[in-house]
């Protein structure tokens, strides 16, 4: 089983039934490394490989609750919540007041309840096996247990990138379902139902109060992670997000443990490295470990790893070795966890799309902000006007977004005022693949509901949910390199604090990441908070693509994408040998490479399908 082989933590939760006991006897769940926790009846309840020190279980009579993940120590709250368990909503509300980043798995009599996090970082999936509803944090685990086939239509929607929530939210295997964000799963009498437990806060809090709340929640989130002392490492790229985390960690740790800050640059005159060194001067008691260009592998090294076990075709393979150089060195130096600023962009950059809705309620303020965005992104007035007049629903926008080889969205274009960024059809995508995507879009549009009635908030939430999937893959990759990645910006309470701030105070072309700069006032030196730029990594990516182009072109011989009729390997080979060519509109094979790597990692799932078929035929 790939999840076991890779050593990645996971859990499987089972109801208190004989069918659940039968599932627990599955050959793939017999690994001696797994912990098995039982219902009060003695039947299996929770089969798991937890992170060390990250599983807590409380029991009372026929009730039990497991908190899996990072959470504040509050035994009293857990005990009170457990006593309320017959009232599912009250129980979930109570336990969700704990700070941290965790799953909740509860049992009360014959009922099973599983809650992930509000913004998708800790996901919940379920399926049916041998008459039993089986729940896991990992879609791939359920696919391996059931031998599920890849859903080729769902997979095909990723060929253009993960561009709209209605498509990328779905698991990639048939029969595996995802619990929507902000809902929990209850299984009773063999029936799974989901109920809402979290609502996104309305953006009503003014900047000063919102910054104070964000500061409190961020310090709590960082504090939970560094409280154990020891050696801790942290990214400090020189940007506001990671530097804020680094300074918060330094303040909270004091002399209780060792903090190592990591930075890197492809050249000594890198702007990011300049700002990182400038920041490090304010922390003379903290070690600053700089990775120089020669110590950082190029992008596109180590693309394929047969032990990958991601639920989602994230862009990890392209940067695996580059990020891995930092992770391996910090693991070798004894760091017990590595703090990351991932998730900050989604919270603090702000999206112009908010003003598509605000222009009707606060026209003067919205038009003032839109004027700034128009200058920033070089938008034409008539394009902005056309975008503001577009009042299509989310479903209508999906229906009119069928894949077209000749059209797409400019990342910095006025489609930032739309429901989603629609990328162009890649030139290597086959007609069969386009038909699959068109079918999926039509089906999704028939029932699609936005994550929020307002476009800007919908796109913001969509970006957060996508970021969560990428974060999961990054965590898994780092764990296999010997270190745990921690992302304080992804905690529910931190996200809620940020999203509660008034839109004009959080999304503005006239200030860079105003909310986090204000929140870190007094912790982050003022000169660092005034940085207005951040490198994208595009040049380093392009260098790696050029350097490895021959190896990448050769990779398409025997391509899984081509074998499934989804990609033209000849076009991919030409594109790989001539990256950023005008022939292909400047597109690169990066998306195809991530998908190819993901497909090649699914072979054990196919093997599981064969085993399931063999069991059924006996």
Residue pairs with C-beta under 8 A, 6 or more apart in sequence:
1 28
1 31
1 141
1 144
1 604
1 608
2 140
2 144
2 307
2 309
2 601
2 604
2 605
3 10
3 138
3 140
3 141
3 144
3 309
4 28
4 31
4 33
4 34
4 49
5 307
5 309
5 604
6 307
6 308
6 309
6 476
6 480
7 49
7 479
7 480
8 49
8 138
8 309
8 476
8 479
8 480
9 48
9 49
9 50
9 51
9 54
9 479
10 48
10 49
10 136
10 137
10 138
10 141
11 46
11 47
11 48
11 49
11 50
11 68
11 103
11 105
11 136
11 137
12 23
12 29
12 46
12 47
12 48
12 134
12 135
12 136
12 141
12 145
13 45
13 46
13 105
13 112
13 114
13 134
13 135
13 136
14 20
14 21
14 23
14 24
14 43
14 44
14 45
14 46
14 47
14 112
14 132
14 134
14 135
15 110
15 111
15 112
15 132
15 133
15 187
15 190
16 39
16 40
16 41
16 43
16 45
16 107
16 109
16 110
16 112
17 43
17 110
17 132
17 190
18 43
19 130
19 131
19 132
19 190
20 43
20 44
20 45
20 132
21 43
21 44
22 130
22 132
23 29
23 44
23 129
23 130
23 132
23 134
23 145
24 36
24 43
24 44
24 47
26 129
26 145
27 611
28 144
28 145
28 608
29 47
29 145
33 49
34 47
34 48
34 49
35 46
35 47
35 48
35 49
35 50
35 55
36 44
36 46
36 47
37 44
37 45
37 46
37 47
37 48
37 57
37 64
37 66
38 44
38 45
39 45
39 62
39 64
39 107
40 59
40 61
40 62
40 63
40 64
40 107
45 64
45 105
45 107
45 112
46 57
46 66
46 105
48 55
48 68
50 68
51 69
51 484
54 68
54 69
54 70
54 102
55 66
55 67
55 68
56 66
56 67
56 71
56 78
57 64
57 65
57 66
57 67
58 64
58 65
58 75
58 78
58 79
58 82
59 82
60 79
60 82
60 83
62 107
62 108
62 109
63 82
63 85
63 106
63 107
63 108
63 109
64 82
64 106
64 107
65 78
65 81
65 82
65 85
65 95
65 104
65 105
65 106
65 107
66 103
66 104
66 105
66 106
67 78
67 95
67 98
67 102
67 103
67 104
68 102
68 103
68 104
68 105
68 137
69 100
69 101
69 102
69 103
69 122
70 100
70 101
70 102
70 224
70 225
70 486
71 98
71 99
71 100
71 101
71 102
71 224
72 98
72 99
72 100
72 220
72 224
74 98
77 94
77 95
77 97
77 98
78 95
78 98
80 94
81 91
81 94
81 95
82 91
82 106
84 90
84 91
84 94
85 91
85 106
85 108
85 113
86 108
88 111
88 113
88 184
88 186
88 195
89 195
89 197
91 106
91 113
92 104
92 113
92 115
92 184
92 197
93 197
95 104
95 115
96 104
96 115
96 197
96 198
96 492
99 217
99 220
99 221
99 224
99 491
99 493
100 221
100 224
100 491
101 117
101 121
101 122
101 487
101 490
101 491
101 492
102 117
102 122
103 114
103 115
103 116
103 117
103 122
103 124
103 137
104 113
104 114
104 115
104 184
105 112
105 113
105 114
105 135
106 112
106 113
106 114
107 113
110 188
110 189
111 186
111 187
111 188
112 133
112 135
112 186
112 187
112 188
113 184
113 185
113 186
113 187
114 124
114 126
114 135
114 179
114 184
114 185
115 124
115 184
115 185
115 197
116 122
116 123
116 124
116 137
116 179
116 181
116 184
117 492
118 181
118 182
118 197
118 198
118 200
118 492
118 495
118 496
119 181
119 461
119 464
119 465
119 468
119 490
119 492
119 495
120 181
120 464
120 465
120 468
120 469
121 468
121 471
121 472
121 487
121 490
122 137
123 137
123 139
123 178
123 179
123 311
123 468
123 472
124 135
124 136
124 137
124 178
124 179
124 184
124 185
125 135
125 136
125 137
125 138
125 139
125 142
125 171
125 176
125 177
125 178
125 179
126 133
126 134
126 135
126 136
126 142
126 176
126 177
126 179
126 185
126 187
126 192
127 133
127 134
127 142
127 145
127 146
127 148
127 175
127 176
127 177
128 134
128 175
129 142
129 145
129 146
131 190
132 190
133 187
133 190
133 191
133 192
134 142
134 145
135 185
135 187
136 142
138 311
139 171
139 172
139 173
139 176
139 178
139 311
140 173
140 309
140 310
140 311
140 605
142 148
142 173
142 176
143 171
143 173
143 176
143 605
143 608
144 604
144 605
144 608
145 608
146 175
146 176
146 608
146 612
147 605
147 608
147 609
147 610
147 611
147 612
147 613
148 173
148 174
148 175
148 176
148 605
148 609
149 173
149 174
149 609
150 172
150 173
150 174
150 602
150 605
151 170
151 171
151 172
151 173
151 174
152 436
152 564
152 566
153 436
153 439
153 440
154 167
154 170
154 171
154 172
154 440
155 172
155 566
155 595
155 599
156 433
156 436
156 437
156 440
156 566
157 167
157 168
157 436
157 437
157 440
157 441
158 167
158 168
158 313
158 591
158 595
159 426
159 429
159 433
159 437
159 566
159 567
159 591
159 592
159 595
160 403
160 422
160 423
160 424
160 425
160 426
160 429
160 437
160 591
161 423
161 591
162 168
162 312
162 466
162 469
163 420
163 421
163 422
163 423
164 398
164 401
164 419
164 420
164 422
164 462
165 420
165 451
165 458
165 461
165 462
165 465
165 466
166 394
166 398
166 444
166 445
166 448
167 440
167 441
167 444
168 312
168 465
168 466
168 469
169 178
169 180
169 465
170 178
171 177
171 178
171 311
172 311
172 312
172 313
173 605
179 185
179 194
180 194
181 198
181 451
181 461
181 465
182 196
182 197
182 198
182 199
182 200
183 194
183 195
183 196
183 197
183 198
184 194
184 195
184 197
185 192
185 193
185 194
186 192
186 193
186 194
186 195
187 193
198 492
200 452
200 457
200 461
200 496
200 499
201 496
201 499
201 500
202 500
203 457
203 499
203 500
203 501
203 502
203 503
203 506
204 500
204 502
205 213
205 500
205 501
205 502
206 501
206 502
206 505
207 501
207 502
207 505
207 506
207 514
207 515
207 518
208 518
210 497
210 498
210 500
210 501
210 502
210 505
210 506
210 515
211 501
211 515
211 518
211 519
211 521
212 519
213 497
213 500
214 494
214 497
214 498
214 501
214 515
214 516
214 519
215 519
215 520
215 523
216 497
217 491
217 493
217 494
217 496
217 497
218 244
218 245
218 248
218 488
218 489
218 494
218 497
218 519
219 248
219 252
220 493
221 488
221 489
221 491
221 493
221 494
222 245
222 248
222 249
222 252
222 339
222 488
223 252
225 232
225 249
225 337
225 339
225 486
225 488
226 232
226 249
226 252
226 253
226 257
226 259
226 339
228 257
228 336
229 253
229 256
229 257
230 257
230 258
230 334
230 336
231 257
231 258
231 259
231 260
231 333
231 334
231 335
231 336
232 249
232 253
232 257
232 258
232 259
232 260
232 335
232 336
232 337
232 338
232 339
233 259
233 260
233 261
233 262
233 289
233 330
233 333
233 335
233 337
233 338
233 339
233 483
234 242
234 245
234 246
234 249
234 259
234 260
234 261
234 262
234 338
234 339
234 340
235 242
235 245
235 246
235 261
235 262
235 263
235 326
235 338
235 339
235 340
235 341
236 242
236 243
236 246
236 261
236 262
236 263
236 276
236 279
236 280
236 288
237 243
237 263
237 264
237 272
237 276
237 341
237 534
238 263
238 271
238 272
238 273
238 274
238 275
238 276
238 278
238 279
238 531
238 534
239 272
239 275
239 341
239 344
239 531
239 534
240 344
240 348
240 512
240 513
240 516
240 517
240 520
240 524
240 528
240 529
240 531
240 534
241 341
241 343
241 344
241 345
241 348
241 489
241 513
241 516
242 340
242 341
242 344
243 275
243 276
243 279
243 341
243 524
243 528
244 341
244 344
244 516
244 519
244 520
244 523
244 524
245 339
245 340
245 341
245 488
245 489
246 259
246 261
246 279
246 283
246 339
247 279
247 282
247 283
247 520
247 523
247 524
248 488
248 520
248 523
249 259
249 339
250 259
250 283
250 285
250 286
251 523
253 259
255 285
258 287
259 286
259 287
260 286
260 287
260 288
260 289
260 330
260 333
260 335
261 276
261 280
261 283
261 286
261 287
261 288
261 289
262 289
262 290
262 291
262 326
262 329
262 330
262 338
263 272
263 273
263 276
263 277
263 280
263 288
263 289
263 290
263 291
264 273
264 290
264 291
264 292
264 295
264 296
264 326
265 272
265 273
265 276
265 290
265 291
265 292
265 293
266 293
266 296
266 539
266 540
266 543
267 273
267 293
268 292
268 293
270 535
271 533
271 535
272 534
272 535
273 290
275 528
275 531
276 288
276 290
277 288
277 290
278 527
278 528
279 525
279 528
280 286
280 288
282 525
282 528
289 329
289 333
291 325
291 326
291 329
295 325
296 322
296 325
297 321
297 322
297 324
297 325
298 321
298 322
298 540
298 543
298 544
298 547
298 548
299 318
299 319
299 322
299 540
299 541
299 543
299 544
299 545
300 318
300 544
300 545
300 547
300 548
300 552
300 593
301 320
301 321
301 322
301 544
301 548
302 317
302 320
302 321
302 324
303 317
303 318
303 320
303 552
303 555
303 593
303 597
304 317
304 555
304 597
304 600
305 317
305 320
305 597
305 601
306 600
306 601
306 603
307 480
307 601
308 316
308 317
308 476
308 477
308 597
308 598
308 601
309 476
309 601
310 316
310 472
310 473
310 476
310 598
310 601
311 469
311 472
311 473
312 469
312 470
312 472
312 473
312 598
313 594
313 595
313 597
313 598
313 599
314 469
314 470
314 472
314 473
314 474
314 594
315 470
315 590
315 594
316 470
316 473
316 474
316 477
316 594
317 593
317 594
317 597
317 598
318 541
318 544
318 590
318 593
318 594
320 477
322 544
323 474
323 477
323 478
324 477
324 481
326 338
327 338
327 477
327 478
327 481
327 482
327 483
327 485
328 481
328 482
328 483
330 338
330 483
331 481
331 482
331 483
332 482
335 483
336 483
336 484
337 483
337 484
337 485
337 486
338 478
338 483
338 484
338 485
338 486
339 486
339 487
339 488
340 474
340 485
340 486
340 487
341 487
341 489
342 467
342 470
342 471
342 474
342 485
342 487
342 489
342 490
343 464
343 467
343 471
343 487
343 489
343 490
343 495
344 489
344 513
344 516
346 460
346 463
346 464
346 467
346 489
347 464
347 489
347 494
347 495
347 498
347 499
347 515
347 516
348 498
348 506
348 513
348 514
348 515
348 516
349 507
349 513
350 503
350 506
350 507
350 508
351 416
351 456
351 459
351 460
351 463
351 507
352 369
352 370
352 373
352 377
352 416
352 417
352 456
352 507
352 509
353 416
353 417
353 418
353 455
353 456
353 459
353 460
354 454
354 455
354 456
354 457
354 460
354 503
354 507
355 366
355 369
355 370
355 373
355 417
355 456
355 503
355 507
356 387
356 388
356 417
356 418
356 454
356 455
356 456
357 454
357 455
357 456
357 457
358 365
358 366
358 456
358 503
358 504
359 366
359 367
359 370
359 388
362 504
365 504
369 504
369 507
369 508
369 509
369 510
370 384
370 388
372 508
372 509
372 510
373 379
373 416
373 509
374 381
374 384
375 509
376 509
377 412
377 413
377 414
377 416
378 412
379 413
379 414
383 413
383 414
384 414
384 417
386 414
387 414
387 415
387 417
387 418
388 417
390 417
390 418
392 400
392 419
393 450
394 419
394 448
394 449
394 450
394 458
395 445
395 446
395 448
395 449
396 445
397 418
397 419
397 420
398 419
398 441
398 444
398 445
398 448
399 441
399 442
399 445
401 420
401 422
401 441
402 437
402 438
402 441
402 442
403 425
403 429
403 434
403 437
403 438
403 441
404 424
404 425
405 424
405 425
405 427
405 429
405 434
406 424
406 425
407 424
407 425
408 422
408 423
408 424
408 425
409 415
409 418
409 421
409 422
409 423
409 424
411 421
415 421
415 422
417 455
418 455
419 450
419 455
419 458
419 459
420 459
420 462
424 585
424 587
425 434
426 587
426 591
426 592
427 571
427 575
427 584
427 585
427 587
428 567
428 568
428 569
428 571
428 572
428 575
428 589
428 592
429 566
429 567
429 568
430 565
430 566
430 567
430 568
432 565
432 566
433 565
433 566
433 567
436 566
450 458
451 457
451 458
451 461
451 462
451 465
452 458
452 461
456 503
456 507
460 499
464 495
467 490
468 490
471 485
471 487
471 490
474 485
475 484
475 485
478 484
478 485
479 485
488 494
489 495
498 506
498 515
501 515
505 514
505 515
506 514
506 515
508 514
511 517
512 531
512 532
517 524
517 529
517 530
520 529
521 529
541 588
541 590
542 579
542 580
545 552
545 579
545 580
545 588
545 590
546 579
549 576
549 577
549 578
549 579
550 577
552 576
552 589
552 593
553 572
553 573
553 576
553 577
555 576
555 593
555 596
556 562
556 569
556 572
556 573
556 576
556 596
557 569
559 567
559 569
559 572
559 596
560 596
560 599
560 600
561 567
561 569
561 572
561 592
561 595
561 596
561 599
562 568
562 569
562 572
564 599
567 592
572 589
572 592
574 581
574 583
575 581
575 584
575 587
575 588
575 589
576 589
578 584
579 588
579 589
580 586
580 587
580 588
